[in-house]
Amino acid sequence: MRRILVAFLFVALAGITPELTAGPGDAQFGLGRATYRAGNVERAREYFEQAAAAGHVEASYILGLMHIEAKVANADPAKAAEWFRSAAEKGHLDAMNHYGNLLQEGKGVAKNEAEAVVWFRKSAEGGDARGMRNFAVVTYQGVGTPADRAKAAMWYGKSAAQGNVDAMVDYGFLLSNGDGIPQDNAAALDWYLKAARAGNGSGAFNVAEYYRTGKGGAKNEAAARLWYLRAAILGHADAEKEFAARVGFGIASPEGEKLWDEA
């Protein structure tokens, strides 16, 4: 499954705002967050463990991240799986995705693709865009569940509509090929454009391909060149050679550097 690796722990801690009312484990969780930000990771873990023992769901999730991202001494994928499952069972949507990924990979827990599907589906049905895409991927591929292209297309579309950039590219691909959904090249181009404008290299490359071929609208070689350049800037492996084939120089040349700066 294609995933973008990000520092989930940093995002999780940065995105939490203080609560106005105290709940079980809130005090310990607040101490853990402050201590982590101060650089004392091991002490922070102790506070998070105290909070999790009191039933604090986010603390369980954070502990899972600390282990899976090896932020603590003696980081253990099995411990990560335990903490993610604990948070997932209490309704934490991101934890469901992480636990599903570990089940799918057999990392820290016995490999169980069918159970991974259960957790991806719970996350998807709970409204999480990442869960929607994960469930779409396994449903499309038939991993741990019977393949169902129409159902997969529905979930890709839901995830894309909620802003998951990878799902935008996936959904554009299905629309382009009429795979599990009626073919619609104009709609496919629209989703590729949304992904590209959000900084996705594959989206930009597909936009360039559409303009080069005239698929989904009028053929536009100048626009194709610009989108190949944008895709190359975003790191797409095939975009630079396509760009160079059209302008006679690569993005690493002086001419390319100038266009890079202007793009």
C-alpha positions, 0 to 999 in steps of 0.5 A: 500500500502506498503511503506517505510517511510523516512524523505523526507524533510531532503532528499529534502533539502539535495539534492538541489544544488544552481542555477547559475541563479536566478528565481522567488522565488529563493532568498527566497528559498535559505534563507529558506533552510539556515534558516532551516539548522540553526534550525529556522524552523518557519522562514524558513517556512516564506521564503518558503511561500514567495518563493511559492507565487512567483511560486517556485515549490520546495518551495511548495513541501517543505512546503507540507513535513513540514506539513505532517512530522509535522516539523512546529507548527500547522502542518496541513494535509490539508495544506500539501495536498494544497501545494503538489497539488500546486507543483504537478500541476506544474509538481513536480513528488514527489509531485504527489506521496505524493498528491496521497497518501493523496487522497488514504488515505483521509488524509487532503483531501477528499478520492478519490482513482480514482484521486489518480490513476491519480496522480500516473500515471502522476508521473509514465509517468513522469519517477519517479520510486516511481510513477511507483511502486505506479501506479503498486500497484493500478493497480494490486489491482484494487484500483481506477482503473480496475485491470490489472495484465499485466499492473501492471507487466509492471510498476513494471518492469519499476520501478525495472529497475530504481532502486526501491528496493520494486518494485524489490521484487514485480516484482520477485514475479510476475515472480515467480508466472507467475502473469501477466507475463510469469513465469521465476524463474531464472529472479525472483531470479535475481531480488530478489538478486538485492533487497537483495544486496540493503539491502531489507530483503524480497529480502534476504528471498526470495533468501534464499527460492529459494536456499533452494528449488532449485527453479530457479537454483541448490539447495544450503542449505549453501547459503540458511542459509547465506541468511536467516541470512542476511534477519534476520539481515535486520529485516525480521520477519520469517528469524531468525526462518528459520535460527535457524531451520537449524543451531540449534541456533539463531542469538542472541546466541554467535554463531549467534553473531559471524556469524552476525559480519562476515555476 
